[in-house]
Amino acid sequence: MGLEILHEDRDIIVVNKTAGLLTMGTGRDGGRTAYAALTDYVRKGNYKSHQRVFIVHRLDRDTSGAIVFARTEEAKLKLQDQWDNVEKTYLAFVEGHPDPPAGTISSHLAENRARRVYSTDNPDEGKLSHTKYKTLKTVGNRTLLEITLVTGRKNQIRVHLADQGWPIVGDAKYGLKIRNARRLALHSHSLTFLHPYSGKELSFTAPVPDTFHLMAAAPPPKSTNESNERSKNDRSKPERPKTERQKTERPKSERTKPDRPKAKKRTSKRTSKRAKNRRTKKDDRS
């Protein structure tokens, strides 16, 4: 079902979600979501069961990693009340080498009608957001970052890194599209929070999938100019080889047309007879 259960008790379920699986449905996914899969799991196939799960937070479709669901509405509300204090750590491969290698990115984030998140200088328009990052290693022209979310806005990590010129590898929405990108190089690595019932601190780590590491060696993105030039060349028709006759012929611009004699104006016998009668009448009047 695209989920690995990391922990389960009567109040919460913590899972490792695969990339490509939605957290919650949009009405066009045919029920292929983490929420639907876990609902079926807790009902044990009995559609009449009243067992259900509650969504506490979400991960983007192409982001893998740790995500927690509540088993009761009370547990959901307690987890959401402490969510600003939950320690959320991510791993991400980005384009380029961040300078400085560690720091905090801050901006006000807003969302337009097209559901695209962006940074704004207007504090009344967006919500203040903070993202901490630290370089773990470099792989060629790419860098592996450890990211800590201080706040948790929609697409926050993706927008903040793209704003700095270090878009996440495979992020066609906020960065550059690459060939054969099967996922986004972003992984929810660990979650640390207080249990909603016992109050005990819990920490869960989601194993990093092989598909995430493969993104470090994904083909580099092409610039917009290079993509346009390539598509233009692809549309042009290949030139056919010339025949022997075409090789010896002169270009059309150098060819001259032979002079043709002007055609005599043709007149019908009836027209000629009328003209002759007019001349005869004219002579009789004079």
Secondary structure, DSSP 8 states (H G I E B T S, - for coil): --EEEEEE-SSEEEEEE-TT-BSS--SSSTT-BHHHHHHHHHHTT-TT-----EE-----TT-EEEEEEESSHHHHHHHHHTGGGSEEEEEEEEES--SSSEEEEEEEEEE-TTS-EEEES-TTTSEEEEEEEEEEEEETTEEEEEEEESS--TTHHHHHHHHTT--BTT-TTTS---TT--S-SEEEEEEEEE-TTT--EEEEE----HHHHHGGGS-----HHHHHHHHHHHHS-------HHHHHS--GGG--------------HHHHHHHHHHHHHHHHH-
